[in-house]
């Protein structure tokens, strides 16, 4: 999730940088220096009318639109709910969670199993891509009757992102 934010930021930075560079190069051209003025005025039928013929403003608007389109594409490719990349499984007396995604996920270490609201604890508050963690404190007698896990998602900086109910496979 944070990796996508970093990608979006990098894309937007490069687009703004290239627009500024383009505007600087255009302002050096004497023929376009008049067109680069943000608000040129003309008289039309005795009235002053402002025209925005600035190539810079047009380029900046196109850059913003392109940047937003690229950000939308990146966001649409990312899983809207990165916790869906977690695979919860119970085998025998052991409850495990595997991160099947490509990014590190952050969770509170306390979990609950449903339908009995049985508590459990993860080894740590983050799961690396491809990593499997074991949940401790789960009652081995009640584990076979549990159907789902309640997790509390966290952002990379520790902010609470809310709870989610995840299915438990066997």
Secondary structure, DSSP 4 states (H G I P E B T S, - for coil): -HHHHHHHHHHHHHHHHHHHHHHHHHHHSHHHHTTTSS-EEEEETTEEEEE---HHHHHHHHHHHHHHHHHHHHHHHS-SSGGGGEEEEEETTEEEEEE-SSS-EEE-SEEEEETTTEEEEESSSEE-TT-EEEEES--TTTGGG--EEEEEEE-TTS-EEEEEEEEEE-
